[in-house]
Amino acid sequence: MPLNLEQKKAVVAEVAEVAGGALSAVAAEYRGLTVEEMTELRANARDAGVYLRVIKNTLARRAIADTDFACMQEGLTGPLVLAFSLEDPGSAARVIKDFAKDHDHLVVRSVSIGGKMLAASEIGTLARMPTYDQAISMLMAVMKAPVEKLARTLNEVPGKLVRTVAAIRDAKEAA
């Protein structure tokens, strides 16, 4: 059923709003996927905090025109599903990459982050980006390491003294 003008404007406004706040985007061709597989992909995306939308390419071009993802406009050809990462930059790439492992019909066409277009083959690089919690954890580990090393070093001085005194005691007892 074709959309009327008002429905098209609503779809463009919705996608433009999502794209305006998104951290990264992935466009993938879904030709050959069954309805059940698309439903599974949508469920995976929902669980990961990814906005997933099948939209006509002309409407998608209008929606992303004034966003960081305007660089993707040339690659919007064929039946595409757009995935926008809303929570962390790598979530859309992870969802699409993991789903594409098991489903050969899902083919990545374009990837964009921070207003820059990446090659479709670089989806793995984006997918390996840490989540917010992982990034905070790594930062805390880096910040905590010098303090831990200092504490171990300071603790080693009395420990070495105790071991030396114990060795002297054992030597005197043995003699």
C-alpha positions in Angstrom: 0.0 0.0 0.0 1.6 3.3 -1.1 2.1 6.1 1.4 0.4 9.4 1.0 2.3 12.7 1.3 1.5 13.2 5.0 2.6 9.6 5.9 5.9 10.2 3.9 6.5 13.4 5.8 5.9 11.6 9.1 8.4 8.8 8.2 11.0 11.3 7.0 10.6 13.4 10.2 10.8 10.3 12.4 14.0 9.0 10.7 15.5 12.5 10.7 14.9 12.8 14.4 16.5 9.4 15.1 19.5 10.1 12.7 20.0 13.5 14.4 20.7 11.8 17.7 22.3 8.6 16.5 26.0 7.9 17.0 26.5 5.7 14.0 24.6 4.2 11.1 24.7 1.0 9.0 22.9 0.4 5.7 22.5 -3.3 4.7 20.8 -5.0 1.8 18.3 -7.5 3.0 17.2 -9.0 -0.3 16.5 -12.7 0.2 15.7 -12.7 3.9 12.5 -14.2 5.0 9.9 -12.5 7.1 10.9 -14.6 10.1 14.5 -13.6 9.6 13.7 -9.9 9.4 11.6 -10.3 12.6 14.5 -11.9 14.3 16.8 -9.1 13.1 14.3 -6.5 14.4 14.2 -8.3 17.8 18.0 -8.4 18.0 18.1 -4.7 17.2 15.5 -3.8 19.8 17.3 -5.7 22.5 20.6 -3.9 21.6 19.0 -0.4 21.6 19.3 0.0 17.8 16.7 1.8 15.7 16.1 -0.4 12.6 14.0 0.8 9.7 13.2 -0.3 6.2 12.5 2.8 4.3 12.4 3.9 0.6 15.7 5.3 -0.5 14.3 8.6 -1.6 12.7 9.2 1.8 15.9 8.0 3.5 18.0 10.5 1.5 15.7 13.3 2.6 15.8 12.2 6.2 19.6 12.0 6.5 20.3 15.1 4.4 20.9 17.5 7.3 22.6 15.0 9.6 26.1 13.5 10.1 25.0 10.7 7.9 24.5 12.7 4.7 27.7 11.1 3.4 25.7 7.8 3.1 23.3 9.3 0.5 25.1 8.0 -2.6 25.1 4.4 -1.2 21.4 4.3 -0.7 20.4 2.0 -3.6 18.4 -1.2 -3.7 16.4 -2.7 -0.8 18.1 -1.4 2.3 17.5 -1.6 6.0 19.0 1.3 8.0 20.3 0.7 11.5 21.1 3.6 13.8 23.1 3.2 17.0 21.4 5.2 19.8 23.2 4.1 22.9 26.8 3.3 21.9 28.6 3.7 18.5 29.2 0.0 17.9 25.8 -1.4 18.7 24.3 -1.2 15.2 27.4 -2.7 13.6 27.4 -5.5 16.2 23.8 -6.4 15.5 24.2 -6.3 11.7 27.6 -8.1 11.7 26.4 -10.9 14.1 23.2 -11.4 12.1 25.1 -11.5 8.8 27.3 -14.3 10.1 24.4 -16.7 10.0 22.4 -15.1 7.1 24.3 -14.7 3.9 21.5 -12.6 2.3 22.2 -9.7 4.7 25.0 -7.7 3.0 26.5 -4.5 4.4 26.5 -1.6 1.9 27.6 1.4 3.9 28.8 2.3 7.4 29.1 5.8 8.9 30.2 7.2 12.2 30.9 10.8 13.2 30.0 12.2 9.7 32.6 9.9 8.0 31.9 7.2 5.6 33.7 3.9 6.2 34.1 1.0 3.8 31.6 -1.7 4.3 34.4 -4.1 5.2 35.2 -2.0 8.2 32.0 -2.9 10.0 34.1 -5.2 12.2 36.2 -2.3 13.4 33.1 -0.4 14.4 31.6 -3.5 16.0 34.6 -4.0 18.2 34.3 -0.6 19.7 33.6 -0.9 23.5 30.2 -0.2 25.0 29.9 2.7 27.4 30.3 0.4 30.4 33.3 -1.4 28.9 34.9 2.0 28.1 34.4 3.2 31.7 35.7 -0.1 33.0 38.9 0.2 30.9 39.4 3.8 32.0 39.0 2.8 35.7 41.5 0.0 35.2 44.0 2.4 33.7 43.5 5.0 36.5 43.7 2.3 39.2 46.8 0.5 38.0 49.4 3.1 39.2 47.8 3.3 42.6 47.8 -0.5 42.9 51.4 -0.7 41.8 52.4 1.9 44.4 50.5 0.0 47.2 52.2 -3.3 46.2 55.6 -1.6 46.2 55.1 0.0 49.6 53.8 -3.3 51.0 56.8 -5.1 49.7 59.3 -3.2 51.9 57.9 -4.5 55.3 57.3 -7.9 53.7 60.9 -8.1 52.6 62.0 -7.1 56.1 59.8 -9.8 57.7 61.2 -12.4 55.3 64.8 -11.3 56.1 64.2 -11.5 59.9 62.5 -14.9 59.5 65.5 -16.1 57.5 67.9 -14.9 60.2 65.8 -16.6 62.9 65.8 -19.8 61.0 69.5 -19.6 60.5 70.2 -19.1 64.2 67.8 -21.9 65.1 69.5 -24.3 62.7 72.9 -23.4 64.1 
